[in-house]
Amino acid sequence: MNNGNFLTGLTLGALAGYAVSCFARSHKGRKWRRNICDAMENLREDAMNLTHEAKRKVKQVGNEVAEKMEEKMDNIQRFSPPSAR
């Protein structure tokens, strides 16, 4: 690697870091961070709600499947010959 390229990259990185730092400390930067935090909180709440709803649906479907299986087993036992029981 060429020392000139390294120094150019280092300088550009330092300038970019300084610019981001200045922006982050400004009023707009604080407002931007607050908006990002609010959006992240909304996403977390949505994910929690979706998870809760998914669990509820899984339980509901599981109960429906169990009921249908119980009905099928009752039908099998009812119509099977006595010697097969």
Summary of the structure (lengths in Angstrom):
residues: 85
radius of gyration: 31.5
end to end distance: 82.3
largest distance: 92.8
contacts: 161
relative contact order: 0.04
helix: 93%
strand: 0%
